[in-house]
Amino acid sequence: MSRSRRLSAVVIFALLASILIAPFTGDALQVAGVPVATRVTQTNGVTREVLSDGTPLAAPGQTLSLVRYTFAPGAVIAPHTHPGEQAVSVVSGTLGYTVLCGHADVVRASVDGAPQVRERLNPGPEVMFQPGDSFTEVEGIVHFGRNAGSGPLVLLVASLFASDASVSSPAVPLPNVAQGLNGQVSYC
């Protein structure tokens, strides 16, 4: 055996031995103790659980987060808006969703292997989303949602928001705008 092959074999053996014999504490995989915001909150029958979040280097001043929302039967989120974009996927249950101003891009779950199609959802009547359906909300969209089913509604939501802003703000109707024929308030 040549000297270089023996040296390679010794190095490989030493690496394997250090991995197999040395105690593994797991500390190498943990980030130094960085405090995080409250991870689970509950309001009006809706539980918000932050699964992961961070500040992407490619998006200074922004926070990227992954959140699981669980709506109790009958729970409603009032009209609101967000300081950035978010992508939503229905995991279980039925989401009743209404766009009041702006738009969402919708991709419905594939049925019988048919290709998925992206559609624009503009302001209008309530639309129902089922498991596997997803949509992207553009910044500034005014919308609201509710659990339209009899069991829990679970959503996974990925958001890219301004770090110094609240994750949502109540929508405020436009002042001095007459109500439409159907009595609805205008947010646009």
Secondary structure, DSSP 8 states (H G I E B T S, - for coil): --HHHHHHHHHHHHHHHHHHHS---SGGGS--------SEEEETTEEEEEEEEE--TTSTTEEEEEEEEEE-TT-EEEEEE-SEEEEEEEEES-EEEEEEES-EEEE---STT----EEEE-S-S-EEE-TT-EEEE-TT-EEEEEE-SSS-EEEEEEEEEETTS-S-EE----TT----TT------
